[in-house]
Amino acid sequence: MNNFLKNLYPLTKFYLVLTLIISGFIIPYTIYGYLLFVICGIFAFLYGKLGIYVKRAFLSLFLLTLVIFLAQSLLFVSDEVFAKIWIFVIYKKGLLKAIAVTSKLWAIITPITLLILITPAKDFITALEKKGINPKIAFILLLTLQMIPEMGKQATVILDSQRSRGVETEGNVFVRFKALLPVFIPLVLGSIVNTEERAITLEARGFSIGEKRTILNELKETKNDKIVKIILVIFLILCIAWRILWVLK
């Protein structure tokens, strides 16, 4: 199963994630949005990336979910009170609204997090190019996907360099905020220099020559990809049928 999933074509993985997101909006039960966190976690486990998946998905969504629950439950005033804690009143209608909103949020973020973890950006862009997308658009997408991880690595290196020079980076909020400036300026300047170097490198390799380019790492769809696509179509049909029956009930 591990090899089966890892050898899937990049666009097949994209279709898998897209199907999960769509199902989160079709299936009428709000709890399904939260269950997608577990479902995507199973896929992440099979890929050997469960730890980093939980760290990225849960930690990034937990605080946002908490803020939405507090805002909706306390500020969305209605006649029916769900609970009263000290001076705070939690309204039932606001609580249900918060559950509905955060459920859809989890249904979007968790599959996207899974896609980023299980699909190398280069392979995904290469697959898009094979489908006929403009190489310049593909390069912009690749640069966008790689920007945050690259800036994170650069920020770590700059932070270590500033520590070695005696800049205080640990302490209270004011100390950390003061340390941002020595990190931020080299990070921005370094990103500009890297972008210029990439542009020169691409031009030296004839990126804008206008001819069809050859691909070094050839990616091919297999029989397994067709099987997965058929399963995804059947799953979507069942989700739609479930929704229709739920509306007619």
Order of alpha helices (4+ residues) and beta strands (2+ residues): alpha-alpha-alpha-alpha-beta-beta-alpha-alpha-alpha-alpha-alpha
